[in-house]
């Protein structure tokens, strides 16, 4: 081997010959260029390493071809001037399926006029169970109450005020005069209702809907089908006047969509997954105020399923949506119609509606 061993031999194949130290000229500019080049190389190398380690998101738009699946709607809403006993929650979709007077997985909390919840000891009056049980004990086993022309249930009897109302719903009639119904008089139904006249209601829970065009609406009175039409008993609602005024002003605390599988998750895991996916619910936190009883509020939502596939191969599913709102005054009183006619003369063109409308809050998705 040479004097410097193997490294000395390698230096002999250097393609760039080195000048002798005696003829080299070292300058400050050369040093600065060398130092700058070194720093630049370090930064570029570090940047490439960071970029290599960084997680990159790849966005794709695909057509959702799934069928037969369901969506979970998470909701939490407060109606300051609609008592819980008046509020009806219904779902209808384009496939013809309807869910009326939803109670399953829905919690209704009665609220005082100041917005505070009614104490637990008083909440049983929402369903008026106390008076019903007391009256039931006074009847013998052969008692069969009249349904007052309504369509009775399987038992053929209407032993409570609630059963009379259900019979009226099946018949397609409005229930507006409990004072002439013996069961309601014995249960002091009207007195209990008057106690709740100035209350509000908080509605919270989950509902499952088909993944098709449909609507979730919250209106008044019991819903029923008549001649293939979806109808509501509005008599008790529109009777509210003065101190008993009712309207559908509301505060939406939460309104979101989830994949049906998310129903099995804990609330903390669900919120963490939605945060990771960057999903924001535009309706959450929305407040709407009105002092008109005959007022219809509609929200039109475009729901888009969203999937996030992690590097760990885990798949997170969710739904995000955009929304527009529409408000409509349904007041058909003579004074209101005169004002509307005057405005019609001042503004050219005429807006026509394909249906009369109904007081309430509608979520069209």
Secondary structure, DSSP 8 states (H G I E B T S, - for coil): --TTHHHHHHHTT-SS----GGG----HHHHHHHHHHHHHHHHHHHHHHHHHHS-------------S-EEEEEEEEEETTS-GGGEEEEEEETTS-EE-S--TTEEEEEE-TTS-B--GGGGGGGTTHHHHHHHHHTS-TT-----TTS---TTS---SHHHHHHHHHHHT-----GGG-HHHHHTTHHHHHHHTTT-EEEEEEEEEEESSSEEEEEEES-EEEETTEEEE--HHHHT--GGG-----EEEEEEEEEEGGGGGS-HHHHHHHHHHHT---TTTT-EE----SSEEEEEEEEEEEEEEE-TTS-EEEEEEEEEEEEEEE----HHHHHHHHHHHHHS-S----SS---SEEEEE-
